[in-house]
Amino acid sequence: MSAVRRLLALSCAIVLVDTIFYAALTPLVPYFEEEFGLSKSMVGILSGSYGAGVLVGSVPGGYLASRSGVRVTALVGLILMSITSVMFALVDTTWLLVATRFIGGFGSALSWVAAFTWLVDRAPEGRRAELIGVMISAAVVGALLGPVLGSVAATVGLLPAFATVAIAGGVIAVWAALEQPPASSGDVSLLPALRTVRQPLLLTSLWFIGLSPLLFSALAVLVPLDLNRLGWGAAAVGTVFLVSAVFEAFVHPLLGRWSDRSGYRPPIFAGLLASIGILLLLTWVGNPWVIGLLVVLAAGAFNATLVPGTALFSRGTEKAGMERAVAFAITNFAWASGYAVGAPVGGFLADLRGDALSYLSLTVVCLLTIGLLRRTA
């Protein structure tokens, strides 16, 4: 196996196992609500704690990758993920659950920036986009397997299921330790990057990146609880989000192709309109099959801002000569901001005045984003 193919396989393995751990929570939301007597606000905090960890870990991840190298960064991230996988199955208090998810998200930020930077550094210029696409596809596979793992954990127990993830993480960590890393740049200055990001178009693209997880993280808190209330168990909930991840994997390249051909505005505008329709329907629909269908459609509509936004930010930072590790850390920060805010705020608003208030608030956010889109040059 060539060095590039071996590194591609390693990068894919890192993001695959990481995304499995991240996505496994959704089918377990009703279980934790009943087991610990959680309110929707607390469920939102538990769900959003992973994104909060990624948020906090994004800048240290870029710093560590630049200063100490991507191998060290990957090892720290994988070790944190493996430890918290086991802890997540063993802890018996709500705040320890939140803490383990937070630490797991912190480790995820390190793992992702390491895998991305490592691969981009070694990839031939003519195949870079292709190899990055393969790595992202591995993450999508992880998003597919995560709900399956959560459903299995609800049946066989948390410890056997999540210990498997921890063992896989340990094996990948050994693999990463044996792989030859590129030299670290030693460039850890963030001030030039912050000055670059202040450009209006780049700030707008970061908002587009963060909006997608903002919408979907709220959905991932409210929908599993609604489906459970309507009589669907963990396996059924896991199936809904598995199908939605399959649909997301299908839609991603189509959104990218549409954005490449016609610019970022048309797909984002269409996605926002579709998102508004889905959110409004969710305020009054009471049939579990219709709710499941809306979740699947949301996987496409909500991502209509993420793909063009990421491409827009990537082009802008590349033109500005920003270091890749730092640029990827900033996109991680934007994604995590949406996830860290959407889940707890969605749960809080649902506790305050019902799910409809949460969905209507997200509808207003989409309408405001349409206004921002129209004003963007």
N, C-alpha and C positions, 0 to 999 in steps of 0.2 A: 504494500500500500504506500502511495506517495505521501510525502510530508503534508501536502495541502489537504489531501483526502483524509488523512488521519486526524488532522486538526479540525477539519469540518465535522467529522464524526464526534470528536470530543466536544466541540461547541454545541452541536445538536443534543448530545447527551446531557450537558449541563442545563440547557434551557428546558429540555423535556422534563427531567425529574423535578426541576424547580416549579414549573407550571402545573405539574400534577398536584404537588402539595398545595399550591395556591388555589386551584380550582376544586379541590376535594371538599371544601367546606359547604358549598351550596346545598347539596342534598341533606346535609346534617343540620341545617339551620333549625328545622322543627324539633329534632332530637335535643339540641342544646337548649332551645326555648323551654321544652317540657322538663328536661333533666335539672336545669338550674333556675327555672321560673323566671326567665328573662322577659323583659318588656321589649317592644320593637326598637326602642331607643338603644337598649343594651345590646340587642342583636346587631343593630347597625354599628355600634362601637366595636363589637367583636369582629364583624365582617370588614370594617374599615381599618382595623388595626394593622392588617398586612400592608395595605397601601400606605399607612402612616410610617411603617417601618421602611418601606421603599423610599418614601419621601425624605426621611431623615438620613438614609444611607446613600442617597444619590451623590451628594457632593463628596463625602468621604470615599465613596467608591471610585470616583474620578481621580481624587487626590492619591489614593493608595495605588491605583493602576499606573499613574504617572510617576510616582516616587519609588515604589517598591517593585513594580512590575505586575503583569497580568497573572502570572502563575500564583504568586502569593495572594493576590486579590481573589482569584478563583477558589483557592484552597480555603481561605477564611470563610467565603460565602457558602461553600459546600458543607463545611463543618458545622456552621451555624444552622443551616437547613436540616442536616441530619439529626443534630441534637434536639432541635425544636420539634421535629416530627415525632420523636419518641415522647418528649415532654407533653406535647399536645394530647397524646393518648392517655397520659397518666395523671395529669393535674386534675384537681377536684374542686377548684373554686373559679368563679367567673374571671377575676382579675388575673389569675395565673394563665387562664386561657388567652386572655387579651395580650398578656405579656409575651407568651410564646409565639403568637401570630405576629406580633410587632417585631420580635427578634428575627423570626423567619423572613419577614419582609425586608429587614435590614440586610440580612445575608443575601437575599434575592438581588438587591441592588448591586451588591458587590459581584455576584456571579454573572449577572447579565452584562455589566460593563466590561468585565474581564473577557467573557466569551466573544462579545462583539468586537472589542478592540484587538484581541488576539487574532481573530479570523481576518479582519480587515487588514491587519499588518502583513499577514502572510499571503493573502489572496492576490493572484495576478490581476493587474488593472482591468483587463478585458473580461474577467469573470467575477469581479467583485460583487456586482448587483445580484448575479445568479446565486452565488454562494450565500449571500446574506438572505436571499429569498428562501433558500433551503433551510437555513437556521430558523427563520421565522416560521416556516412550515412545521418544523420540529416542535416549536412552542405551541402551535395550533393543535398538534397531536396530543401534547400534554394537556391542553385545555379540554380535549375530547376525553382523555383517560381520567382526568381529575374527578368529574362527576361519577364515573364508574367506580373509582376507588372509594368515594364517599358512600355510594350505595352499598358496596361490599362491606365497608366498615360498619354501617348500620346493621348489617346482618351477622357478620362473624365477630364483631368487636373492633374497637378502635386500635388496640395495641397491635394485633397481628397485621392489620392493614398498613398502619403508619410505620411500623418497624420495617416493613418491606421497603418503603420509600427511604428510610434512614440507611438501610444496608446498601441500596443502590447508590445513594449519595456518597457513601464511604468508598465504594468501588471506583466511582468516577473521580473522587479526590485522589486516590492512588494513581489512577491513569494520568490525571493532570500533573501530579508531582513528577512523573517520569517523562513528560513532554518538554521539549526544549522551548523556552519562552523567548520572545524578542527582548531586546534590551529596553529598560525603562528610559523614558525621556528625561526624567528629573524635572520637567517643567510643570510646576504646580500653581502658577499664578492664575487666579480666576478673574482678576480685574479686567484684562482684555476681553475675556469671554462675556462678562457682564455688560461691558460697554457695547459689544456687538449685539447682544440680545435686546438691548433697549430700542433697536430699530422697530418701528411700528409693525411692519409686515412680519417680522420674526416673533414679536409678542403676540400678534394675532394667530400665527401658526401654532404657538404653544397653547393658546386657548382652545384651538380646534383639537389638539392632541388630548388636552385634559377633559374636554366635554364628553367624549365617548365613555370613559370609565365613570365619570360623574353620573351619567344617565344609567348605565348598566349596573353599577354597584347598588344604586337604590332599588333597581328591579330585582337584584339578587337577594335583597333582604326581604322585600314585601311579597314577591310571588311565591317562594317556597312556603311561607306561612299561610298564604291564601289557599294554595293548593292542598296543603295539609288540612286546613279547616274544611275544605270541600271533600275530604276523604281520600286524597292521594298520599301514598306513603313515600319513603325515601327513594325507592327504586323508580317510581313514576316521575318524581321530581328530577332525579338524576337523568332520566331518559329525555325529559324536556330540554334540559340544558346541554345534554350530549348532542341532540339534534340541532340545537341552536348553534353549537360550536362547529358542527359539520357545515351548516349553512354559512356561517361566518368565514370558514376556510374557503368556501366556494366563491363568496362575494368579494373577498379581499383583492385578488388579482383583477377582477372586473372593475372595481373602483379605481385601482391603480392605472389600468389601461384607459379608463374613461378620463381620469385626471390628466394623463399624459397627452391625450389627444385634444381635449377641449379646455384645459386649464382647471384650476382647483374649484372655481365658483360653481359650475353646474352640478357636479356630484354632491357638493356640500349643501347647496340649496335644496336639491331633491331629497337628500337624506334628512334634512331638518324638517321639511314638510311631512315626510313619511313618519318621522319621530313624533311630531305633534299629533298626527292622527292616531298613532298607536297609544300614546299617553292618554289622550282623551277617551279612547275606547276602554282603557284599563280602569278608568274612574267608575264605570258602571257595569262592566261585564261580570257576570257571576257564574258562567259556565267554565269548568276547568279545562275542557278541550279548546275552547276559544282563547282562554288565557294562555294555554300552552302554545297555540298558533301565534299569538301576538308576541310571545317571548322569542320565538324563532325568527319572526320578521324583524323584531328589534335588533337581533344580532347583525342584521344587514344595515338597517337604517341608522342605528347608533354609531356604526363604524364609518359612516360616510364622511365624517369630519376627521377621523383618525388617520386614514391612509393619505389623503391629499395634504393634511396638515403636516404629517411627518416628512413627506417628500418636499414640501415647501420649506420647512425648517432645515432639512438636510442640504438643499441647494444653497440656501442663504449662508449657512455656516461654512460650507465648503468654499464658497467664493471669498468669505472673510478670512480663510486660513485658520479656522479654529481647530485645535487639537481634537482628534476623534473621540478620545476617552472623555474629554470634557463635554463635547457636544452631545454624546450619548447620555452622559450623566444628567444633562439638562432636560433632555426628552424624557428620561426616566422620572425626573422630578415633576415634570408637567403631568405625566400619566398618573403618578402616585398622588398628586394633589387632588385630581378629580376623584380617584378611588377613595382617598382618605376622607374627603368631604361628603361625597354622595351617599355612602352607606349610613353613617351616623345621622346626617341631616334628614335623609329619607325616613329613617326609623323614628326620629324625634317628631317630625311633622305628622307622621302616621299616628303616633301616640297622642299628639295634640288634638287633631281634628279628623282622624281617619286617613286611610290610604289616599282618598281623593285629593286631599290637600297636598300630599307629597307629589302626586302625579301632575296636578295643576301647576304647582310651583316649577316643576321641571319643564312643563309646557311654556311657561313664561320665559324661562332661561333660553329655550330654543327660539322663541320669538325675538328676544333681544339679540341673539346670535345672528339671526337673519338681518336685523338692522345693522349689526356690525359688519356683516358680509357685504351689504350694499354700500357701506361707507369706505370699505377697504379699496385702496388704489390697486 
